[in-house]
């Protein structure tokens, strides 16, 4: 494990540094000027220039980048242009909402994705396989925002079993908070689950024709043991990788879902930052997304090695 992490360290550092450059340049490539936004539409060029100087935006780009990077290494992520508060305070204040959403959506993704995949890849009933295929196809063809709107209409408006907007933190009141969290987490998890399910189902069906499976049957191993001991374990590797990638995507999909369900999380904060050209805030949000992707990639590699003995972390 330690050797694997040491071997991966140079590539991780390279990815993070390259991402920091992209995170710095990308907001500045978009049209608009944060100094003009802060100064107001009626500001004179001199007033706009003064604001730009106060924000440090008149310095050369390499100098701005190095100044920002030095601050990040000190734990200072800068001050938001539009909120006038430290970026770290803004992010930590909104993080709980997004983390709650992503965690519950991840549970739904794993349970439903792996569950449907195992069902479709293990049962002999043609009806069950067709049902799983239809479910996967419908979910794959329906984007997360449309799933969210359908859930609002069915569970929130027609049957009125769950609230459709707003939020209550799980730390404040778990019972009420989970009710507000259920619909957005379902919309997000359902949109990601079918890709995992279809991959696992396809892999399991292909594995059933392998020689080691026929050998296990020839030795008198029961069909259920063949399925879950040999076929499933060998097939899980690719699905674990897919789950790791999909969980990383959940944080991106949370932006749209939070807007639909009026949740005050990082997604809403990102929208506000982009609209106001708040470079300091956008940079840190992009870097945070990159770090989450890197962490989940490492966890995926470790889980894959644990499931498949042919994979060695030291390699």
C-alpha positions in Angstrom: 0.0 0.0 0.0 2.7 2.5 1.0 4.8 1.7 -2.0 1.8 2.1 -4.2 1.0 5.6 -2.8 4.7 6.6 -3.1 4.7 5.5 -6.8 1.5 7.4 -7.4 2.7 10.6 -5.7 4.5 12.2 -8.8 1.5 11.7 -11.0 -0.9 13.1 -8.4 1.3 16.2 -7.9 1.4 16.7 -11.7 -2.4 16.4 -12.0 -2.9 18.8 -9.1 -0.5 21.4 -10.4 -1.9 21.2 -14.0 -5.4 21.5 -12.6 -4.4 24.6 -10.6 -3.3 26.3 -13.8 -6.5 25.4 -15.5 -8.6 26.5 -12.5 -6.7 29.8 -12.5 -7.0 30.5 -16.2 -10.5 29.1 -17.0 -12.5 31.8 -15.1 -10.3 34.5 -16.7 -11.1 33.3 -20.2 -14.8 33.8 -19.7 -16.3 37.1 -20.8 -16.9 39.7 -18.1 -14.9 41.6 -15.5 -15.4 41.2 -11.8 -14.1 44.7 -11.2 -16.9 46.0 -13.4 -19.5 43.8 -11.6 -18.4 45.1 -8.2 -18.1 48.7 -9.3 -21.5 48.7 -10.8 -22.8 49.5 -14.3 -22.6 53.2 -13.8 -19.0 53.3 -12.6 -16.5 55.4 -14.4 -13.4 53.8 -16.0 -11.3 55.3 -13.2 -13.5 53.7 -10.5 -13.3 50.3 -12.3 -9.5 50.6 -12.5 -9.4 51.4 -8.8 -11.4 48.3 -8.0 -9.2 46.1 -10.2 -6.1 47.4 -8.5 -7.6 46.7 -5.0 -8.4 43.1 -6.1 -4.9 42.7 -7.5 -6.2 42.0 -11.0 -4.0 44.6 -12.7 -0.9 42.5 -12.0 0.5 40.1 -14.7 -1.2 36.7 -14.8 1.9 34.8 -13.7 2.2 37.0 -10.6 -1.5 36.6 -9.8 -1.2 32.8 -10.1 1.9 32.6 -7.9 0.3 34.9 -5.3 -2.8 32.7 -5.2 -0.8 29.5 -5.1 1.4 30.8 -2.3 -1.8 31.6 -0.3 -3.2 28.1 -0.9 -0.1 26.6 0.6 -0.5 28.8 3.6 -4.1 27.7 3.9 -5.4 31.1 2.7 -7.8 30.6 -0.2 -8.5 34.3 -0.7 -11.5 36.5 -0.1 -14.6 36.3 -2.2 -15.3 39.3 -4.4 -19.0 39.2 -4.1 -19.5 38.0 -0.5 -16.5 39.8 1.0 -15.7 36.8 3.2 -12.9 34.2 3.2 -13.5 31.6 0.6 -12.8 28.8 3.1 -15.6 30.1 5.4 -18.1 30.1 2.4 -17.2 26.6 1.3 -17.2 25.0 4.8 -20.6 26.8 5.4 -22.1 25.2 2.3 -20.2 21.9 2.3 -22.5 20.0 4.7 -25.5 20.3 2.4 -23.6 19.0 -0.7 -21.8 16.2 1.2 -25.1 14.9 2.6 -26.6 14.9 -0.9 -23.6 13.2 -2.4 -23.3 10.5 0.3 -27.0 9.5 0.2 -26.9 9.5 -3.7 -23.8 7.4 -3.6 -25.5 4.8 -1.4 -28.4 4.7 -3.8 -26.0 4.4 -6.7 -24.1 1.5 -5.2 -27.2 -0.4 -3.9 -29.3 0.1 -7.0 -26.5 -0.1 -9.6 -24.9 -3.3 -8.1 -28.2 -4.8 -7.2 -29.7 -4.5 -10.7 -26.4 -5.7 -12.2 -26.3 -8.8 -10.1 -29.9 -9.5 -10.7 -29.6 -9.2 -14.5 -26.3 -11.1 -14.5 -27.3 -14.0 -12.3 -30.9 -15.0 -12.8 -31.9 -17.4 -15.5 -35.4 -15.9 -16.0 -35.7 -14.1 -19.4 -38.4 -11.9 -17.9 -36.1 -10.7 -15.1 -33.3 -9.8 -17.5 -35.7 -8.0 -19.8 -37.0 -6.0 -16.9 -33.5 -5.0 -15.8 -32.6 -4.1 -19.4 -35.7 -1.9 -19.7 -35.1 -0.2 -16.3 -31.5 0.5 -17.3 -32.4 1.9 -20.7 -35.1 4.2 -19.3 -32.8 5.6 -16.6 -29.9 6.0 -19.0 -32.1 7.9 -21.4 -33.5 10.3 -18.7 -31.2 13.1 -17.4 -30.9 13.8 -13.7 -32.9 17.1 -13.9 -35.8 15.3 -15.6 -35.8 12.5 -13.1 -35.9 15.2 -10.4 -38.9 16.9 -12.0 -40.7 13.6 -12.3 -40.1 12.8 -8.7 -41.3 16.2 -7.7 -44.6 15.7 -9.6 -45.1 12.1 -8.4 -43.9 12.1 -4.8 -44.1 15.7 -4.0 -47.2 17.1 -5.7 -49.4 14.1 -6.6 -48.9 11.9 -3.6 -47.4 14.5 -1.3 -45.2 12.1 0.7 -42.0 14.1 0.6 -41.1 17.8 0.5 -40.0 19.2 -2.9 -37.8 22.1 -1.9 -35.6 23.5 0.9 -33.5 21.6 3.3 -32.9 20.8 7.0 -29.5 19.6 8.0 -29.2 16.0 9.2 -27.2 17.3 12.2 -30.1 19.6 13.1 -33.0 17.0 12.8 -32.1 13.7 11.1 -35.7 12.5 10.6 -36.9 15.7 8.9 -33.6 16.3 7.2 -33.7 12.9 5.5 -37.2 13.7 4.1 -35.9 16.8 2.5 -32.8 14.9 1.2 -34.7 11.9 -0.2 -35.9 13.3 -3.6 -32.7 15.1 -4.7 -30.6 12.1 -3.6 -32.9 9.7 -5.5 -32.7 11.9 -8.7 -28.9 12.0 -8.5 -28.4 8.4 -7.6 -30.9 7.0 -10.2 -29.2 9.0 -13.0 -25.8 7.3 -12.3 -26.9 3.8 -11.3 -27.7 2.3 -14.7 -24.2 2.7 -16.2 -22.8 0.6 -13.3 -25.7 -1.9 -13.5 -25.3 -2.5 -17.2 -21.5 -2.9 -17.0 -21.8 -5.5 -14.2 -24.6 -7.4 -15.9 -22.7 -7.6 -19.2 -19.5 -8.6 -17.4 -21.2 -11.3 -15.4 -22.9 -12.8 -18.4 -19.6 -12.9 -20.4 -17.8 -14.5 -17.4 -20.3 -17.4 -17.3 -18.7 -18.8 -20.4 -15.2 -18.8 -19.1 -13.2 -22.1 -18.5 -12.8 -21.6 -14.7 -16.6 -21.3 -14.4 -17.2 -24.5 -16.4 -14.5 -26.2 -14.2 -16.3 -25.2 -11.0 -19.5 -26.6 -12.3 -17.8 -29.8 -13.3 -16.5 -30.2 -9.8 -20.1 -30.1 -8.6 -20.2 -26.6 -7.2 -23.8 -25.3 -6.9 -25.0 -22.7 -9.4 -25.5 -20.1 -6.7 -22.0 -20.6 -5.4 -20.6 -20.4 -8.9 -22.5 -17.2 -9.5 -21.5 -15.4 -6.3 -18.2 -16.9 -5.5 -16.6 -17.1 -8.9 -18.6 -15.0 -11.5 -19.6 -12.1 -9.3 -16.2 -11.6 -7.6 -14.3 -11.7 -10.9 -16.8 -9.3 -12.5 -16.8 -6.7 -9.7 -13.5 -5.1 -10.7 -14.7 -3.1 -13.6 -17.9 -2.1 -11.7 -15.9 -0.8 -8.8 -14.0 1.4 -11.2 -17.3 2.6 -12.7 -18.7 3.3 -9.2 -15.7 5.4 -8.3 -16.0 7.4 -11.5 -19.8 7.9 -11.0 -19.4 9.0 -7.4 -17.0 11.7 -8.7 -19.6 12.7 -11.2 -22.2 13.1 -8.4 -20.6 16.3 -7.2 -20.9 17.8 -10.7 -24.5 16.7 -11.0 -25.3 18.1 -7.6 -25.1 21.6 -9.1 -28.3 21.1 -11.2 -30.1 19.0 -8.6 -29.5 21.6 -5.8 -30.9 24.3 -8.1 -34.1 22.3 -8.8 -34.7 21.4 -5.2 -33.5 24.8 -3.8 -30.7 23.4 -1.6 -28.2 25.9 -0.4 -25.0 23.8 -1.1 -21.8 24.1 -3.1 -23.7 23.8 -6.4 -25.7 27.0 -5.7 -22.5 28.7 -4.5 -20.7 27.7 -7.8 -23.6 29.2 -9.8 -23.4 32.5 -7.9 -19.6 32.6 -8.2 -19.7 32.1 -12.0 -22.4 34.7 -12.5 -20.4 37.2 -10.6 -17.0 36.3 -12.1 -15.7 35.6 -8.6 -12.3 34.2 -9.6 -11.2 33.4 -6.0 -14.3 31.3 -5.3 -14.4 29.6 -8.7 -10.7 28.6 -8.5 -11.1 26.8 -5.2 -14.3 25.1 -6.2 -12.6 23.7 -9.3 -9.6 22.5 -7.4 -11.8 20.9 -4.8 -13.6 18.9 -7.5 -10.2 17.8 -8.9 -9.0 16.6 -5.4 -12.2 14.7 -4.9 -11.7 12.9 -8.2 -8.1 12.1 -7.3 -9.1 10.7 -3.9 -11.8 8.5 -5.3 -9.5 7.2 -8.0 -7.0 6.1 -5.3 -9.8 4.5 -3.2 -11.1 2.8 -6.4 -7.6 1.3 -7.1 -7.4 0.0 -3.5 -10.8 -1.5 -3.6 -10.1 -3.1 -7.0 -6.9 -4.7 -5.6 -8.9 -6.1 -2.6 -11.5 -7.7 -4.9 -9.3 -9.0 -7.6 -6.1 -10.8 -6.5 -4.7 -10.4 -10.0 -4.3 -6.7 -9.3 -1.4 -5.6 -7.2 -1.1 -2.0 -5.8 2.7 -2.2 -5.9 2.8 -2.7 -9.7 
